[in-house]
Amino acid sequence: HPVESGGGSVQTGGSLRLTCVASGYTDSPYCMGWFRQAPEKEREWAARIFTGNTPYYDPSVKGRFVISEENDKNTVYLQMNSLKPEDTAMYYCVIGKYCYSSSDMFTHWGQGTQVTVSS
């Protein structure tokens, strides 16, 4: 299963970089990215990328977050800049054969990493 790192607590306007490594995943090409879930809110895509394609960003993070990949290492990064309190959530890395719209369709999940942005 994917392993995430890089979460933490920052103040508004700060930056964090999340890393996800999915060692042992063999399908190629693949979709890899980050769902996030804030307390009492539904899980939503933050950003995702399908091997070699243009990334997708939720409109709320577009222009602030950048997702990048290293295919040969099954690794994806999420650089989060200009963080806002509304970015506070648990961020989950997923990897799968397709970029499913529903998180329920993914069978390979990380344990999650908490991102907290204080005002």
N, C-alpha and C positions, 0 to 999 in steps of 0.2 A: 504494500500500500504506500501511497505517497507520504513523504515526510516533509512537514513544513517547518520553517524557522523564520525569525525576524520580527515577530510581533512585539508589541510593547506599548508604553504610554508616552504620549507627546502632547505638547500644547498646540493650540490652533496655529496653523501655518507651518507646522513642522513636517518632517519627512520620515518615512520608514521604508525599508525594502524587505519584501517577503521573498523567500526562496522555497521552492518545492522541488523535491527530487523523487522521481518515480522509478526507482531501481527495479529491474526485472520485468518491466512492462514491455511486451514484445510486439504488439500491434503497431503497424506503421502504414500510412500516416495516422495521426491521432489528434484528438482535441484535448487541450490541457488548459486549465484556468482556475479561477477563483470565484466561488460563491461566497456570499457573506450573509450573515443573519444577525440582526440587532434584536434586543429584547422586545418581545411582543410584536415582532414584525415577521413577515414572510421572508423566506430565503430568496435571494436574488443573485443573478449574475453580476459580478463587479467587472470582470474582464476575462476574455478567453481568446485563445488562438488555436487555429487548426493548422497543422504543419505547413509552413511556407505561405500561409495566406494572411490577408489583412486582419489585424486583431479587431475584436468587438469590445466596445466599452459601454457600460451603462451610461446614459446621458448625464447622470449626476457626477460621474467621475471623469468624463471625457475632458481632455486638456490638462488634467492634474495627475492622472495615473498613466503609467506606461508599462505594458506587458512585453516581455521578450523571452526568447527561448534558446536553448542549446539542445538541438535534436539528438545529437550523438550522445548526450548525457541524460536524456529524458528529464530535463530540468527547465523550469520556467521561473521567471522573476517578475515581481510586481513592484515597481518603483512608485511610491505614493508620495506626492508632493502637495503642498498647500492644503494639508489635512484640515478637516472641519469636524466639529463635534458629531455631526450626523454620519460621519464615516465610522464611528464607534460601532464595532460588531465583532463577532467571531468570524474569521475568514477561513474557509475550507478549500483546500486544493483538491481538484478532481482530474482524472484522466480517463479517456474513453475513446471508443472508435469513432464516435460522432459528437458533434456539439449539440447535445440534446438540450431542449429548452427547459426541461424539468430536471431538477437535481435528483429526483427519484430514479431516473434512468441510469445513473452512474453507479457502478459497482465498486469502483476504486476511489476511495476517499481518504484524505488525511485526517489527522486527529483534531485539526483546527488550531488556529493561533489567534489570540485575542489582540485586537487593536483598540486602544482607548485614546480618544482625543479630548482634552479638557479645554474649556474656554477661559 
